Amino acid sequence: MKITVVGTGYVGLVSGACLAEMGNDVLCLDLDPNKIKILKDGGIPIHEPGLDKVVERNVAAGRLHFTTDVEEAVRFGTIQFIAVGTPPDEDGSADLKYVLAAARNIGRLMTDYKVIIDKSTVPVGTADKVRAAVAEELAKRGLDLEYSVVSNPEFLKEGAAVEDFMKPDRIVVGAEDERAIYMMRALYAPFQRNHDKLVVMDVRSAELTKYAANAMLATRISFMNELALLAEKLGADIELVRQGIGSDPRIGYHFLYAGCGYGGSCFPKDVKALIKSGADAGQDLKVLNAVEAANDAQKLVLVEKIVKQFGEDLSGKRFAVWGLAFKPNTDDMREATSRVVIDELFKRGATVSAYDPVAMAESKRIFGDEPRLAYATNPMNALEGADALVIVTEWKEFRSPDFARIKAVLRSPVIFDGRNLYDPAMPRAAGLTYMPIGRP
């Protein structure tokens, strides 16, 4: 199949590369010439494990191409994926200007049948707006061309996006005409040879499914975080509670880890957008409002523990921060807890020495030439001259540190662990004061 993918971010580039991997001819469009130059020069503009090899292999095979030429992109693919950003607007709603601009370009330039697929995370009713935008552009040209609009939400985890696309647990397709459904079945057949994973539904239900999935996962996280705060006050251990309730098959173990709050490009934005959709429809989503409030509060828990230990005035104090990305295996710092923690430490007069395996370049872009923020070449170097260690991201390389060395280097032998990486007995046996989340 000939496929155009509009957008080369996490969703667009992963989708395009993985579709090319299955033998399709894929053209990825981005209006950012710097991104396209990086891709044409053999680089990758995002950090996603394994993606570089897939892109390299399919570019070499002549199946994956990149362009900034909108007309070329519309002409190229019968299937047109829209995988552009939908950043939160000031009122929390998803900003659809990039999605609708892509739709208008398709309507303005198409000359034959197109299947237009909303891959971006978009609120319910977006497919109707895309359909109307295409129809309006065709009407301006005096043309009556056939086209289909499909909702095909992505369920990709940053850090595991390639595997998620290649081995999906479900493929949601919202479509209302048989021709489009047939083409979607053909497109995804190579990804589900073991058994049929395609779930076909109406477009609006597909749009809501994506938001519902992310909102449910965010709810589990915030629920466990609130229980963790209660566990601390009651003298219980949230890790043991997690094991106890996770063993119930109706609940399961996924997304039950207590910590210092969720971030990233999806959960915060999608929860806000769903709350806004509810408000627009006259439905107050009380649970999701609580989820959002709980997560905002959870991002301050580490700072509260630090203040309790060292006092409100942190002038002259230096803190080592392990982890800047919102989660491991990505350099994404959107809505990352590290940003809140670092800002709050700055407000109280502290300085920070940070280390992250891949996100330090992104941190430099965000914080600029901030003199109070230094970067270390490895985790142990970050501890030099620091009063305490603050763990914000659960990178694997942080899981088995030399606790005796940590104690020897830190001015005050204290670890604030926002991800509960360790059995509390281990750092405490080394003489460290260990402060996790929700553990006695």
Buried (B, 14 or more C-beta within 10 A) or exposed (E): BEBBBBBBBBBBBBBBBBBBBBEBBBBBBBBEEEBBEBBEEEEBBBBBBBBBEBBBBBBEEEBBBBBBEBEBBBBBBBBBBBBBBBEBBEEBBBBBEBBBBBBBBBBBBBEEEBBBBBBBBBBBBBBEBBBBBBBEBBEEEEEEBEBBBBBBBBBBBBBBBBBBBBEBEEBBBBBBEEEBBEBBBEBBEBBBEEEEBBEBBEBBBBBBBBBEBBBEBBBBBBBBBBBBBEBBEEEBBBBEBBEEBBEEEEEEEEBBBBBBBBBBBBBBBBBBBBBBBBBEEEEEBEEBBBBBEBBEBBBBBBBEBBBEBBEEEBEEBBBBBBBBBBBBBBBBBBBBBBBBBBEBBBEBEBBBBBBBBBBBEBBEEBBEEBEEBBBBEEBBBBBBEBBBBBBBBBBEEBEEBEBEEBBEBBEBBBBBBBBBBBEBEEBBEBEBBBBBBBBE
